[in-house]
Amino acid sequence: MSVLPSPAFLARAAATLALAWLAALLCTALHTPLPWMLGPLISVSLVSIAGAPTQSSTRLRNLGQWTIGAALGLYFTPAVTELIVGLWWAIVLAIVWALLLGWAFGRWLYRMQAPSMLQLPGMTTAKLRATTYFSGSIGAASEMTLLAEREHARTDLVAASHSLRLVIVTVTIPFALQWAGLHGDPSLSLPSIRVVQWPGLAWLVLATGLGALVMLKLKRANPWFLGALMVSMGLTMAGIELSAVPQWLMNAAQLVIGASLGVRFRREFVHTAPRWLGMVAVGTVGLMLICAGFAWVLHGATGLPWVTLLLGTSPGGITEMALTAKVLQLGVPVVTAFQVCRLIAVLLLVAPLYRWVNPETQRT
């Protein structure tokens, strides 16, 4: 049974959205990259850290992910799908790379943090290993935090690590790409249909909504995004072109997602193990540089634009990286395919791999 939000919650959420909207308008006027997501994210993060009672609605974020998933699926034309299927080996290589990189990042965090954190009350070697391992894993924040909890890790540090890394990647990469003036493959930057049509839009909403509900019922990760994406992809791959997604709706979706990321950064967040957060920030910069090098290797092997592969292999979130590819026209389907396959593989493999590299956990 759902509980109606309180008037205080609604007032805070409305004020947060108003701030996010004004920030988006300012970023649009300044011609910044992804103004409708980065403007809300940065502004809401700053006022949240300052102590303002910001609030975001989970329901609105779900609607935003649903909208973006439906829109991204429209890029998977039969020709593009054939190209991606031919890249299966590169996607598998990227998955293995992500798992190794996440493990290495976790080991680095352990070495850097062990001398100080093992002195804390209640912190054991096993708990710190679990905390650093799941903090380093390149996966969705909520799912990695849940897996970390099962292994008795410090979930607050795991959640903080993923939140900070996601924001750093989401803010840094779009600005860097716009400043560098990099471009992707024009043939991969246009959806199958670019005109909003009625009643096609209504059918698209209905079909993708059902897909999201099925994924929700199955308790899959990111159900609103992945459910809508899979249905929209399936329709487009089958040559069924219902309608484009209105741009104003895409802007609104980016706004609520940016705001929902921003509210994670409360004042107490900054005071949560500052040395830990500092190491995560430094490590995230290192991850981006290493992933850029890996993307260059894949670029040489596949012939695809380096910038597209950079987004596909970057340690950011699937929604945020796919959105970056869409707004900057950098090969949406390739980025989405790499990120989706990596997400699924990490969710399936990261916990078994933890027990494999830490066999002593099975005896405790």
Secondary structure, 3 states (H helix, E strand, C coil): CCCCCCHHHHHHHHHHHHHHHHHHHHHHHCCCCCHHHHHHHHHHHHHHHCCCCCCCCHHHHHHHHHHHHHHHHHHCCHHHHHHHHCCHHHHHHHHHHHHHHHHHHHHHHHHHHHHHHCCCCCCCHHHHHHHHHHHHCCCCHHHHHHHHHHCCCCHHHHHHHHHHHHHHHHHHHHHHHHHHCCCCCHHHCCCCCCCCCCCHHHHHHHHHHHHHHHHHHCCCCCHHHHHHHHHHHHHHHCCCCCCCCCHHHHHHHHHHHHHHHHCCCCHHHHCCCHHHHHHHHHHHHHHHHHHHHHHHHHHHHHCCCHHHHHHHHCCCCHHHHHHHHHHCCCCHHHHHHHHHHHHHHHHHHHHHHHHHHCHHHHHC
